């Protein structure tokens, strides 16, 4: 495989523990696969690739590793059920998920890759995987994109300390990887909020503390406007609670969301919320974006789910099969409030006082990356988030780069 200069620098480093922090699309997963195969060329080596979950390990790396090893004609046996490849020289390459820590125990490993390390629990490394390298004096490569000041950041700092001879660390931006051009970066700036862009493409260590919706500006996102007479479609984000039932109401024009009303009903249920919506907006075509828990949740009598009540009320329901990660939902709202390029795609009418109060004051729970739910600001923000994340989703996806070339003749990827 032909490596970029930064990739080659990491590959040539013989330090026992290497930490590679990069922006998206740098090619870190491709480099990790190259390193696995490079070590496995020696006889009787055990090499593991560990992702945050078993599903992600299979999705990210399984097909690529199989193709490379088959082309190299190294494969003796493939176990699809266990994501394990046995080579003709006695080496094995195994893919595992850190979400099942018990499956990681009891094996001596010669080389370990922890991909997307920031999404893996620290205990998976310290309590389970680190001991597997002891008797073999095995090596490890940690790769990932920053996710706040967590243990992955600590590993990076360890590698920056010249007195730690067993550790080294590297940090590269997306553009330094050489696989993404400036035009694509400018497009990403328009789609992402500033903090997410810096984290995902510039590999910066962003803190998750203070105000959650930092993209919001009382001066720039709040303004008076009228609902056009020709507009017959409205969009409603919903958060289901008995105290209160909460909705954010908007129309969309040229991709810009105009929030013109809010609904907050105490000691209520989904049936009463539907009645209130019909009372306020008769004759409108109504799209609703409820909490995904509405598929099972029942806030009204009669054994009916909230989703079935909304559907029977004649609303067009847009609900994903499962919850989006809270961080991704927050990022979607921040990006729409103000993108990294300065574009604002949400405007809120001044009469929506509960939403304005919530979005301007909601903070993270101290010491976590989760919103503080004790403040009472989460209901309005969740209602808005369900709609925005469905229509304008931001997900921190994993890399899908494929190695370009590998030599069957020499048995070494270049």
C-alpha positions, 0 to 999 in steps of 0.5 A: 500500500502506498502510504502518505508521508504522515502514515509512513512516519507512524508506520516506521516508528518502532515504539511499543505503544503508538497513539495516532490522533487524526481528523476524519478521512486521514486513512488511519484505519487503512494504516491500522490494517496495514500494520496488522498484516505486516506483523502477521507475516511473521510465524505464529503471531496473534494480532487483534483489531478491536473497535468500539463494538463487534458490529463496528469491527465487522463493518469497518475492517472485516471485508478489507482485511479478507480481501488483502489477505486473499490477494496475498494468498496467505489465508488458510482458513476464515471463520466468519462467525468469530471474525478470525482469519488463520494464515498459512504461517500459523498467525491469526488475525482476529476482530473483536468489539470492546462492548463485550469485554469478557470476550477479550480475556485470556489470550496472549496478543502480539499486536493490538489495534484499538481503532476509534479509541476515544469511543472505547471504555478506558477499562477495556484497555487497562483491565483487559487488553493491557494484560494480554500484551504482557507475556508476549511483550506485545505492541499496540496502536491506538487510533481515533479522532478526539472526543473531548478530554477523555482517556484517549487524550491522556494517552496522547499526552503520555506519548508526547512525554520524551521520558516515556520511552515505550510511548509515542504519539502523533496528531494530524489534521484531515488535510495533512492526510492528503485524501480530502481536498479543500473543496470538501473541507469547505463543504463540511464547514457549511454542514457542521458547527464550528466545534464539531468541524474542529474536532472531526477535521482539525483533530482538536481536543474540544471540551464539553462543558458550559453551554451546550448550544453554543451556536445559538445567538440571541442577536442572530438566531432570534427575529420577528417573522410571519408564517407565509399565507401560502404555507400549508405545511408545518413541522413539529418536534416532540418530547413526551413527558407528563410534566410537561408535554412539549413541542416546537413548531416550525415551517421550513423555507429554502432549508431554513427552519423558522420556529414560530410557536411552542406547546407546553402542556402540564399534567397531560397526555398524547391525546390532549397534545394532538387535540391542541395541535389540531385546534391551533393549526386547522387544515395544515399538513403536519409532520411530527418528529417524536422521541423514538421511544414513542414506538413503545412509550404510552402516556395515554390510557388504553394501551396505545403507544404514543406513535400510534396515537399520533398516526391515528390523529392524521399526522405524518410521523418521522421517527428513526428506529432508535435514538441517535447518540445525544452528542450527534443530536446536539451537534446537529442542532448546533450546526443548524444554529450556526455552521462552521462557515457562519451560516445560520439555518434556525430562526426563533420567534421572540414569542417562543420564550420557553425554547429561548430560555432553554436553549440559551441556558442549558449546560452539560452535567459537570464532569460529563459529556451529557446534558444536565437534566436537573435544570428543566431545560432539556424538554424543549431542547430535546423536542427541537433536537428530534426534528433537526437531527432527523432532517439534518443529521450529523453522525461521526461516521467511521472511515471506509478507506481501502488500501490502494496496492499490496504486493503479492510477490514480496508479501508486503503492502506498500 
